[in-house]
Amino acid sequence: MESLQNERDALAARCADAEQQVADLTAELTAAQARIADLEAGAEEQIPIFDGTGPVGSGLARDGSDPRVLSMILAATAVVAGMVALLALVNGNLDSPFGFAMIVATLALAYAAARTRVPSVEVSVSRGVVYVAKGETSYRFDLRQEHTSVDMVGRPGDAYWQVRFHRKGMDDLVVDADMVDPHEFVRLLREHRPNL
């Protein structure tokens, strides 16, 4: 009789554990369904890529295209042309007009890929100092100093909006809507330059 009670208690404990697992899994399922609903609602928002009102600072051009794609396509095509030129070399046809054309095409495509490469630009503002990292070069403009010359062209949201940081003996460094969120950037600048 005691063994039956022990077995019943063990089964009751297992049943309680199973019920707890069902409750936990039900809660996880409900949370997952809510997350899926949120993601689906977010996916329904379409980003207008051709009217210039898409997300700024995303690295996309105003027409919604990615400027890095051209250099990647040119580089990939240069690799293919180089492989064809290598095949012409292996077959002994490198001195033919076709082999020469492949060498010229490879060099031209590689040059074009290098020239169209778009360096990444990162702009940040910290304690009144604007940091701009462009490729491997970085610039720093201290807005707290009066001798730092800054001009704004247009208003945030305008298609031609720019902020120009003047540099002695060099071209102005231009920050535009492709690099930053104009409204947030101007808000941060106006904390130290209210007349901007």
JOCORJO-V11849 format. One record per residue. SS is DSSP state (H for helix, E for strand, C for the rest). PSI is psi in radians with two decimals (NA if undefined). Layout:
SS,PSI  SS,PSI
This chain:
C,-0.73  H,-0.62  H,-0.61  H,-0.65  H,-0.70  H,-0.73  H,-0.73  H,-0.73  H,-0.69  H,-0.75  H,-0.67  H,-0.69  H,-0.75  H,-0.68  H,-0.72  H,-0.71  H,-0.74  H,-0.71  H,-0.66  H,-0.73  H,-0.70  H,-0.75  H,-0.75  H,-0.80  H,-0.62  H,-0.72  H,-0.73  H,-0.70  H,-0.74  H,-0.75  H,-0.72  H,-0.72  H,-0.67  H,-0.71  H,-0.72  H,-0.72  H,-0.71  H,-0.75  H,-0.70  H,-0.65  H,-0.68  H,-0.58  H,-0.42  H,-0.39  C,2.04  C,2.42  C,2.10  C,1.96  C,-0.22  C,-0.07  C,0.11  C,0.19  C,0.26  C,-3.08  C,2.30  C,2.75  C,0.18  C,0.00  C,0.02  E,2.63  C,2.99  C,-0.49  C,0.06  C,-0.08  C,2.76  E,2.00  C,-0.25  H,-0.31  H,-0.70  H,-0.82  H,-0.59  H,-0.71  H,-0.75  H,-0.72  H,-0.75  H,-0.70  H,-0.63  H,-0.68  H,-0.76  H,-0.78  H,-0.66  H,-0.66  H,-0.65  H,-0.70  H,-0.68  H,-0.70  H,-0.67  H,-0.64  H,-0.79  H,-0.65  C,-0.02  C,0.35  C,0.32  C,-0.53  C,0.06  C,2.88  H,-0.62  H,-0.80  H,-0.74  H,-0.73  H,-0.66  H,-0.66  H,-0.80  H,-0.74  H,-0.73  H,-0.83  H,-0.72  H,-0.75  H,-0.70  H,-0.72  H,-0.79  H,-0.68  H,-0.71  H,-0.65  H,-0.50  C,0.03  C,2.32  C,2.00  C,2.52  C,2.53  E,2.19  E,2.25  E,2.30  E,2.71  E,2.20  E,2.05  C,0.72  C,0.12  E,2.20  E,2.15  E,2.23  E,2.06  E,2.01  E,1.80  C,-2.18  C,0.01  E,2.46  E,2.60  E,2.67  E,2.26  E,2.03  E,1.83  C,-0.28  C,-0.33  C,2.33  C,-0.50  C,-0.11  C,2.01  C,2.15  E,2.35  E,2.60  E,2.31  E,2.15  C,-2.98  C,2.66  C,2.30  C,-0.38  C,2.64  C,-0.51  C,0.23  C,2.34  E,2.66  E,2.20  E,2.19  E,2.02  C,2.38  C,2.39  C,2.20  C,0.15  C,2.89  C,2.69  C,2.53  E,2.15  E,2.24  E,2.18  E,-3.05  C,-0.28  C,-0.32  C,-0.57  C,2.93  C,1.98  H,-0.77  H,-0.80  H,-0.71  H,-0.79  H,-0.65  H,-0.75  H,-0.64  H,-0.68  H,-0.22  C,-0.52  C,-0.32  C,1.36  C,-0.41  C,0.05  C,NA
